[in-house]
């Protein structure tokens, strides 16, 4: 029940038009300033597992979610394939 409430709340934050605008203007992802700006403060798919298992007092997640550059082997591989 709580997850449904959260998902419903998230859907109300952006209009369909805003979502389409963000999608079309951020296709270049990592090289897009707008893409990076939109990811800050959001629980994205790359952070969802960490958020799900996060424990109160645990350090590090805040910096990743607030915009500190995050990279791992999978992200580096994806970036290399795009270039």
Secondary structure, 3 states (H helix, E strand, C coil): CHHHHHHHHHHCCCCHHHHHHHHHHCCCHHHCHHHHHHHCCCCCHHHHHHHHHCCCCCCCHHHHHCCCCCCCHHHHHHHHHHC
